[in-house]
Amino acid sequence: MRDTKYRTVGLPVGLYERIESYILRTGMYSSVSEFVKDAVRRRLEELGLTDDDHPREEICAEVTP
């Protein structure tokens, strides 16, 4: 298996459709993926989990059940 820089995450259909609808109405994001990446980055910042403060492995351990 090759090592990639991305992983796949599942979203409930209803949540995906709400995001997609918002993007189509506003044009603020180019894709659902861009919206989700922005939302996750913002949440990590709220939690104080930045790349500068925490190694990648520690961030993953804290947000993965």
N, C-alpha and C positions, 0 to 999 in steps of 0.2 A: 504494500500500500504506500502511495506517495504522500509525503507530508505537505499539506497545504496551509495557507495562512487563514483559512476560513472554516467555520463549522456551521452546521445547519441547526436551526431552532424552529420548532413547530409553534404555530399560533392558531388558536381557535378561529374557525371560519368567520364568525361574527365580528371578532376583533379585527381580523384582516380586512374585512369589507368596510368597517368603519374608518380605518386608516386610509384605504384606497379611495373611499368617497371623499374624505377630507382633502386628499391630494388632488383629486380631479376638480373639486370646487375651488381650491385656493392656488394650485400650482406652486405651492411653497417647497415641495420636494420633488425630485425626479423619479422616485420609486418608493415602494413600501420599504424596501431594504434601507434606503437612505433615512427614512423617517425613523425606523426602528433603531438604527445605529446611533442617531442623534438622541433618541429617547434614552437609550441605555447609557450613553456617555454622560448625559445630564444626571441620571440617577446615580451613577457611580460617583460623580462629583458631589452630589448631595450627601452621599454616605462617607465622603472623605477618602474614597478609593481611587487615587490617581496613579498613573504609571510611575511618577516620580517617587511616590510615597511607599508603594507596595510592589514587590516583584509579581510578575504575571501569575505565577503559581498560587500565591497567597490570595490574589483577587479571585481567581477561579474557585479556590477552596471556600471562600466566604460567600459566594453567590450561588454555589452549587449545593443542592440539598444532599 
